[in-house]
Amino acid sequence: MNNEQIEVCGNEIQYDKSGVGHCWVAAYQIDCPSSIQEEIDCEIIDGGKDDCDDFLASNGVHYRW
């Protein structure tokens, strides 16, 4: 398992452990599986979101970059 913080399109990804935006921490592979990384990649590339304060992924977890 990789112990490096997840980066998508050069952006470091964080996720919210609290579920309500109060505890943002670095995301690692266990926190941000490849399918979610693809969702974030699409938001950055296709959605034009170079940065995002709160993205609700299909797994119900909030991410930001």
N, C-alpha and C positions, 0 to 999 in steps of 0.2 A: 504494500500500500504506500502511496506517495504522501509524504508529510509536508508538502509544499502547498502554500495558499493557492487556491484556484485563480487563474487568470483567464479571461475570455476577451479576445480582441485587444489585449494589452491592458485590460481593466481588472484590478483586484476585486474579487467578489466577497461580499459579506452576507451573512444571514442573521435573522433575528431569532434568538433563542427564546425570547419571551412570547413571541407571536403577536405582540401589540406595539412593536417598534421601540422598546425600551432597552434592549440588550443586543446590540449589533456586535458580532464577532467575525473574525476571518473564517471563510468557508474553505474546507478541505474536501477531498474526494468523497469522504463518507457523508458530508453535509450537502454536497452538490453533485449528484450523480451525472453521468454523461448526458442523459436525456434532458436534464434541467440545464446543463451547460449549453446544449443545442438551442433550447428555448431562449436563453439569454443572448446567445449569438444572433439569433434571428431578430430579437428586439433591437440589438445594437446595429446590425447591418441593414435589415429590411425596414425596421421601425425608426431608424435614424436617432436612436437614443444613445448618445455618446456617454451620458451619465444618467443615473436614475436613482431617486431617493427611496423608492419602494416599488418593487415588482413582485406581484403575487404569482408564483409559478403554479403549474398544474398539480404539484404535490401538496399544495396548501401552505407552503413555506414562503415567507417574505425574504426577498434578496435585494441588495442594492450594489451599485458600482459607481 
